Amino acid sequence: MPAEIVDVSRADVAAHYDDLDHLYRAFWGEHVHHGLWTSPDLTPEEATRRLIDAVVERARVSRGDAVCDAGCGYGGTARVLAHELGAQVTALTISQAQHAYATATDPGSENPRYLLRDWLENGLEPDSFDAVIAIESSEHMPDLAAFFSESYRVLRPGGRLVVCAWLTREQPRGWERRWLIGPICREGRMRGMESVAEMQRQAGAAGFVSESFDDTSHQVKKTWSLCIQRVLLGLLREPAYRRFLFRDGGPNRIFGLTMLRIRLAYEIGAMRYGILTFVKP
Ligand SMILES: C[S@@+](CC[C@H](N)C(=O)[O-])C[C@H]1O[C@@H](n2cnc3c(N)ncnc32)[C@H](O)[C@@H]1O
C-alpha cells in the first residue's frame, strides 16, 4: 500500500515548479535532485554528478543509445547524457518555466529534444528507447501504474528503466504518515510515496523484471542539511526571498518547513531514498 495518496493534478505540479522556478534555480541550480555522497568529502556539485553517474551506470547507457528522461527538470541530466555520453536524448517536463530554461540554454537543440509534455500522455513511439530514466519525478505523477506502463511501452525489449525515488519505510507508523509523509507529499505536490516493495510490485504488474535496488538514504540525506543552510543564508541576505516566502496568502513559505520535515524523516528512517532498476524482458 502507498503510505499516502494525495489528490494532485498535473496542473498543480506544473504550477509548483513554475511558481518556485527562481527559488529552485537559486538553491538547486539546474539539477533538481539529491546529491549522492559516495565519499563524505565530495562537494555538492560532485555529489550531484555522482547521482547522475549512478543512474547512467544502472541504465547501461552507451554512445548512440536512445534515452528518455521522464521528468527532466531544467534538462541538466539530459545534457550530460547527450553532450558528454553521446546518447540520443528525449527529455520531458510539464513545467513551462523549466522547458523555457532548457530550450534557452540549448537553443535549437535536437539532442536533447526537449518536450513540454506529460509523461502519462507522452505519445512517443512504442519500443523506441534503450533506457528510460526518472529522477525524482515518478512521485509527482497522479497514477504510478500508468508511469510504469508508459515506461514499459516505450522501451524496447531488453531496455532498462532506472527510477530514483523518494520512498517510505515498509510500514510507516501512524504519526509518521500524519506529521511527516503526508505533509511532505502535499507541500511538494507529490501523489505519494511508496515502499520499495510496493514500487517493485507495481513495476512487476506493468511487466518489468526487477534488476536491483540500492538504498542510498545515508548517502543523500546531507542534501537537506545543505539546502536548509542555503535557504537560511538566502533569507538573511536577500529581501526578495523573504518577500517571496512570507508573502501573505502565498503557498511558498511552506517550502522552508518541508525541508525540516524531510531532514527529520530521513533521520528517523520514515523516509528512504533509493535507485530502482528494472528491465523489460
Ligand atoms: C524533482 S524534479 C526532478 C527534475 C530532474 N529529473 C532533475 O533531476 O533535475 C521533478 C520533475 O518531474 C517533472 N514531472 C512531474 N510530473 C510529470 C509528468 N506527469 N510528466 C512529465 N514530467 C513530470 C516536473 O516537471 C519536474 O521537472
The ligand as a MOL file (V3000), in Angstrom:
LIG
                    3D

  0  0  0     0  0            999 V3000
M  V30 BEGIN CTAB
M  V30 COUNTS 27 29 0 0 0
M  V30 BEGIN ATOM
M  V30 1 C 12.1830 16.9960 -8.5740 0
M  V30 2 S 12.0810 17.4830 -10.2460 0 CHG=1
M  V30 3 C 13.3790 16.4880 -10.9170 0
M  V30 4 C 13.8760 17.0260 -12.2200 0
M  V30 5 C 15.0120 16.2890 -12.8800 0
M  V30 6 N 14.7580 14.8650 -13.0060 0
M  V30 7 C 16.3010 16.5230 -12.1500 0
M  V30 8 O 16.8110 15.5500 -11.5890 0
M  V30 9 O 16.7850 17.6540 -12.1360 0 CHG=-1
M  V30 10 C 10.5960 16.6650 -10.8130 0
M  V30 11 C 10.3380 16.8000 -12.3160 0
M  V30 12 O 9.2780 15.9230 -12.6830 0
M  V30 13 C 8.5270 16.5630 -13.6790 0
M  V30 14 N 7.2090 15.9290 -13.7630 0
M  V30 15 C 6.3330 15.7060 -12.7830 0
M  V30 16 N 5.2170 15.1240 -13.2490 0
M  V30 17 C 5.4100 14.9590 -14.5900 0
M  V30 18 C 4.6380 14.4090 -15.6550 0
M  V30 19 N 3.4230 13.8910 -15.4330 0
M  V30 20 N 5.1670 14.4060 -16.8980 0
M  V30 21 C 6.3960 14.9170 -17.1350 0
M  V30 22 N 7.1750 15.4580 -16.1620 0
M  V30 23 C 6.6940 15.4630 -14.9160 0
M  V30 24 C 8.4660 18.0020 -13.2260 0
M  V30 25 O 8.0750 18.8490 -14.2820 0
M  V30 26 C 9.9290 18.1820 -12.7790 0
M  V30 27 O 10.6820 18.5190 -13.9020 0
M  V30 END ATOM
M  V30 BEGIN BOND
M  V30 1 1 1 2
M  V30 2 1 2 3
M  V30 3 1 2 10
M  V30 4 1 3 4
M  V30 5 1 4 5
M  V30 6 1 5 6
M  V30 7 1 5 7
M  V30 8 2 7 8
M  V30 9 1 7 9
M  V30 10 1 10 11
M  V30 11 1 11 12
M  V30 12 1 11 26
M  V30 13 1 12 13
M  V30 14 1 13 14
M  V30 15 1 13 24
M  V30 16 1 14 15
M  V30 17 1 14 23
M  V30 18 2 15 16
M  V30 19 1 16 17
M  V30 20 1 17 18
M  V30 21 2 17 23
M  V30 22 1 18 19
M  V30 23 2 18 20
M  V30 24 1 20 21
M  V30 25 2 21 22
M  V30 26 1 22 23
M  V30 27 1 24 25
M  V30 28 1 24 26
M  V30 29 1 26 27
M  V30 END BOND
M  V30 END CTAB
M  END
